[in-house]
Amino acid sequence: MSVRLRVNMIKCTGHGLCAELMPEFIGLDPWGYPIVPRTDVPEDLADLAPRAVSDCPTLALLLERGEHG
Amino acid sequence: MTLSTLGEPDYRLDDSTPAQWPAAELELAERIAPLPRLLAGLAEAGSRQTGLTAHERVFGPLPLPWDTWVDARGWNLGDSRRSGPGRRSRADRSRSASRAAARLIDVVERSGLTGRGGAGFPTGRKLRAVAEGGGPTVVVANGAEGEPASRKDRVLLTRVPHLVLDGITLAAFAVGATRAFLAVHDEAQLISDLEATVSARNVAGLDPVPVEVVGIEPRYTASEQTSIVQYLNGGPGLPTFTPPRTHERGVAGRPTAVNNVETLAHLALIARYGDHWFRQAGRQASPGTTLVTISGDVAWPGVYEIELGTPVGHVVHMAGGPTERPQAILVGGYFGSWLPAGVAWPVPMSHPGLREVGAAMGAGVLVVLGESSCGLAETARVLGYLADEGAGQCGPCIFGLPALADAMADLAFHGDPAAAGKVAGLVPLIEGRGACRHPDGATSLASSALTAFAHDMRWHAERRPCYGVRRPPLLPVPPDVEYW
């Protein structure tokens, strides 16, 4: 089962917690908004993904499970 | 004129090949087989709007079965007033309406019609998805042309509104909609004219689901389909995050088909003359005709109907040809891309044709930029306008677009040698990161300018004077916007 992360940019206010939690996967742009790769979360980071989602103060991070083309 | 005087009780949309058409319909089809199609009514009306009588003389009656009616649960085929042994049950009448609706969707799918609002999504597939959503659905016609360089939707709405309204009713029939909206720019004259047209049709009993005309803010982000849906649901006219997609959960939480008004006008003709007729124009992979708005340095700027696949250069000549040596062409509008004139000239105006050269159809906009203009200055002004036009919801758009506009202005007006690098560096930080396509349009415009005007860029960076900067702007932007 693959896991992907997606940001709802309308909700995101750039707290940056997700990038702090998963710096290997999530970067920040010059304005502090997360840059989330549109690829599967690497397996060794997959455990952190649900925490990043639940820790987001604006609930802007979404977890998408399943097969992706 | 009422529907019952139109006679034909059976829906004959399936398998309608020219050979099977009745003589009267064939004659009509032949009359409008050559171009123009959508704009065929204009000749009848002169400079005014094509009235209902002229509309029906040119195109024939609305091809809805004469005994179509709608109740709270949906569409029905069969006279509700009939009583006695021949009277069919409601379930029968509703089933018979769904079968006819499914045939209409089949014809639209076979025609290969794609959305004319910009994205080019197959219309038949969209209608089918909404129809299969189940329960009463909603149809929204998007006539709120958000692209500043496009005039085609306005031409349809002001000159041949009956074609658009026919399309709305046919789409409502196809998906079983019990509510239908026509979203246009919030302008008093436009709305009162359309409302008068709608009530004339209601008096004639043409639209079983009355069309509600809605005025929305005349800006791009308000004309995006999720914005219109949110506005119709009582919220602000701003884009929303997807999913849920509009065709799954839209107005009032129901499956909602949002279609551009030109798409619906094509639908009104396909329902009349069939998919074979539709495919007589255009190319195999991109059938039919499309409206284009051409402006800039051409003799006769305006809205033209072309076969899809017509080379860009040919379209420029339809508009009287260039008025000075063309340097570049803006294809697809303010959310499109610049192509050097020599590259653009032979390219077919179609989704696949333009994709091949890294451009997109958009809403069918062409702006010809003559040699005396400065493409960088034009781009900088438009980027400033687009930065101002954002919905202000997504960080990368709120901060990225002004930064992009400033960098392009530095490049165009201040000869900053580092500016081109800044523009190129900002593009990946903005592209694809908004809830809607607004930021992507701006990045596409900016990065195509870096390629198409690479020569000018070096010129500007060396701080030499560029006379084009002093030319009055070619691309119109609303006058109350501060650009730099």
Interface residues (C-beta under 8 A of the other chain):
Chain A: V7 N8 M9 I10 K11 C12 T13 G14 D29 P30 W31 G32 Y33 I35
Chain B: P239 T240 F241 Q393 C394 G395 P396 C397 I398 F399 G400 L429 R433 G434 A435
